[in-house]
Amino acid sequence: MVRHVSEPTWQFEYSVETGASREFAWKDWTNVANWVDPPVEFSIDGCFAPGSRLISIVPGQAARHSVIREVIFGTAASIEMAFAGAVLRYESGGGHDCSAQR
């Protein structure tokens, strides 16, 4: 039986204060090459834009796939990942101009 829920069953929020400008943080966060979290490796199938697919690879595990659902340039992005029968949705104040990444 599939149950559709309009509100999340569980959610958390996390924030970090930084002296970096919003523009720097935005460009840094949405450049997937900056996502360094050994031993995990990350890749993206295009630019940081809605519809682009992200791949997370942990040695010895199956690759995990995510999809960028929404990008509000300079302000926010939403990434979804199917995981253990649930959909994880990550929203953040990051992003990157696709043309600048080419």
N, C-alpha and C positions, 0 to 999 in steps of 0.2 A: 504494500500500500504506500503510495506517495502522498505526502502531506505538504501542501503549499502554505508557507507562512509569509505574511506580509511584513512582519517585523522580525529582525534578527533574534535568534534564540539566545545568542551570547555575543557580546562585543566588548572591546577594550579600546582605550585611547592611550597614546604615548606621544610625548612631545619633547623636544630638545631645544634649549636656547643656544644661540650661537651669535658670534660677532660678525659672521659672514653676511654679505648683502643677500637679499631675496633672489636677485638675479644670479649670483654665484651659486647659491644653494640649489636653485632650480636647474641650472645647467649641469651641475655636478651630479645631482641625484638621478637625472634622466639619461645620463650617459652610462649605459649599462657596463661599459668597460671599467667604470669606477666601482662597480659592485664587487668588492674583494672581501670574501668570507671563507677562507680555506677551511676545509677542502672543497667546498661547493664552487662550481663553475657556472657562470650565467652567460646566456647569449640571447640575442633578439633577432627576429627575422626581417628587420627593416628599421625604420626610425621609430622613435618613441611617439606613437600616435594610436588612436583608437583602431582596434582590429589587429594590431601587431601582436605576434606571439612571442612569449618569453619562455626560455627553457632553463631549468635549474637541474644541474647534474651533481649528485652526491656519489662518490665512488662506492660501488657495490650495490647501488639502488637503481630502480627504474627512474628515468628522467621524469621530472614534473613539469607540466605545461601550464602556463598562465596566459591570459589574454588581457590586453589593455582595453578597458571598456570606455573610458572617458578621459579626456585631457582638456583642462582649461588652462591654456598657456600662461605660464608665469604664476599660477595659483595652486592648481590641484590636479591629481590624477587618480584614477581608480583602476585597480588590477584585480582580476578574479582568477582563482585557482580551484579546480575540483580536487578534493582531498578527502579520502575515507568516507565517501558518500555525502559530503557536504560541499558547499561552495564557500571558499574563503574570499573575502573582499577586502582589499587593502586600499585605503584612501590616504593620500598624503598631499602636502603642499609642495610638490616637486614637478618637474617637467622639462622639456627640451625642444627647441625649435628643430623640426626635422631637416630643414634645409641647411642648418648650421652643422648638422652631424655628418653630412655627406662629404 
